[in-house]
Amino acid sequence: MTRKMKIYSHDNLSLHRPLPYFSYGKMHEPLEIPERMTELLKAPKALGLEVTTAKEIGMAPILAVHDFGYVDFLKHGYNEWRAVEEDLGPQVQTGIFVPYDNPGLGIMAKAAKYQADDSAPISEHSWTSIYWSAQTALNAADALLSDDSGASDIQLCFSRPPGHHARRSAAGGFCYLNNAAIIAEYLRQKYSRVAIIDTDMHHGQGIQEIFYARSDVLYTSVHGDPVNFYPAVSGHTFERGTGAGEGYNVNFPMPHGTDEAGFFDYIDQSIESVKLFDADVIVHVLGFDVYKDDPEARCQVSTEGFKILAQKMRALDKPVIVLVEGGYYRPKLNENLQAFLSGLIE
């Protein structure tokens, strides 16, 4: 069966540039930087694949998932931060973390409420990239909703900044708006069952939180064991959902050091969960940080492995939206994405 594919991106995805930040007791150079997009965009060009510029879908699908006050903070927080007479620094970032019983009086209190950790600072142009990352993902979902005959059954979206760590009202782990959750909710207008399969190195605690009590969206994740590894507080096998959602949250934490064969053993188990669920449409959160040389990797996936991963997604024979999220070893991003794209189109 011939599978059609369409790729979406937007120039505004490259505007967000986080500055060095303090975390885990030391200063860190940001890994999630615009140069990642430069490398990723080389891949479709090398393969002669067209990249469609995303159009604006709007704010409503975002607010269907995220709290209004949180989205308002993401949009206006930088200007509020810079307007404070005392110089608070060049980006919104606070070491104060008080998410509950916090009235949000003043930008420092809002940051304490809405930033879950130090790795999601907000700089001058962050909101523009955050917003257009969600809009880019929504373009693929909108195509499936609005045009059965013209929509590609495999669609790939560049998702920068990424989203799977973003909670309903908190940023963290380089993530601000949860693009996978936003498009899964948006797709529910038409599709009864949406499956999200997450193969990023880290557990997507934001997706898990948003759908934890629901049975219409399956979340399954293959990720590094979260004990002393980000996000540290979620991603265990015993987290299975609650209420109506019990059983519809399936985690596969990999022991650190897992080889490629072990990685695909977990992937196959995750795929079996998706098949059992019998999803109408699949959202794949793709992270290149499982690549063996990535600074975040705790497993050993090769470049060829991404081609195999894509073939497994294609073989599900369902409409698939791929969100390109994690991956921080820039010298191989182009080659690894080429391998994945080849697996989708061959």
Secondary structure, 3 states (H helix, E strand, C coil): CCCCEEEEECHHHHCCCCCCEEECCEEECCCCCCHHHHHHCHHHHHCCCCEEECCCCCCHHHHCCCCHHHHHHHHHHHHHHHHCCCCCCCCECCCCCCCCCCCCCCHHHHHHHHECCCCCCECCCHHHHHHHHHHHHHHHHHHHHHCCCCCCCEEEEECCCCCCCCECCEEECCECCCHHHHHHHHHCCCCCCEEEEECCCCCCHHHHHHHCCCCCEEEEEEEECCCCCCCCCCCCCCCCCCHHHCCCEEEEEECCCECHHHHHHHHHHHHHHHHHHCCCEEEEEECHHHECCCCCCCECECHHHHHHHHHHHHHCCCCEEEEECCCCCHHHHHHHHHHHHHHHHC
